[in-house]
């Protein structure tokens, strides 16, 4: 069954869409899945929170709580309820991974209890240029790095230039030493389809350097575990679909870099052979991708190849 645009709008991630189709076929209720809530204790006061196909992390300390992306008001309310089950401490900080509305709406509930909002400085510009009534503007901004310290723990934020959005950061929770990375890689594998094959918000010219910088950070800090900003789906025992754990191997970042290097390289080779940009998608050999990419869809791949061809021909 072909994945529809309506399902894209609901899930925001291709592997989550596969799960949506699986439960639909099993006559489950999609609404139950899309609003389901899950919390994973990752140790050292760090927790992963899932609302439908979206994930974030929060860090509990003796002096308060550091929260990441609130998603939307309903999700933020559910997150606040889950935090209250763990601690009676207030939320002191909310850190945005980037500025896209589907990740940063709904934070007013935390603002009302006195939380300060933190983001890379370009996010503030984005939020001012394209305001949304449910997006709380950041109080604290930074250029390259910032450590949010609270109660002997910290959430460290790193910016390596444009990637997915022009202000996306990766975060490292300490002392757990676990990385939170949104939209540009998602464990347990880097070989998956883009949720939106038009990739309108991807800065391809810096995407591979960005992923390399994240790899270097992980190697330098001895990070072996990451949490992604979305749920991942895989095959369980007997071939059924299962939700992968929130935390996965850091190798997903390297795999994602290789995915883009391989795809961009194949498109560039076709382009340099003399194929017009408009014809690259119909001419390029895709056989090496079909069995390797989770959630592979030939129509989506055509769109993605056209988008990459546009980048290869224009440099942006």
Secondary structure, DSSP 8 states (H G I E B T S, - for coil): ----HHHHHHHSSHHHHHHHHHHHHTT--HHHHHT-EEEEEEETTEEEEEETTEEEEEEEETTEEEEE--BSHHHHHHHHHHHHHH----EEEEE-S---HHHHBTTHHHHTTT-EEEEEHHHHHHHHHT--TTB---SEEESSEEEEEETTEEEEEEE-S-SBSSS-EEEEEETTTEEEE-SS--TT-S-B--SSTT-TTB-HHHHHHHHHHHHHHHHHHT--EEEESB--EEE-GGG-EEE--SEEETHHHHHHHHHHHHHHHHHHHHHHTT--GGGHHHHS--HHHHTTSBT--HHHHHHHHHHHHHHHHH--
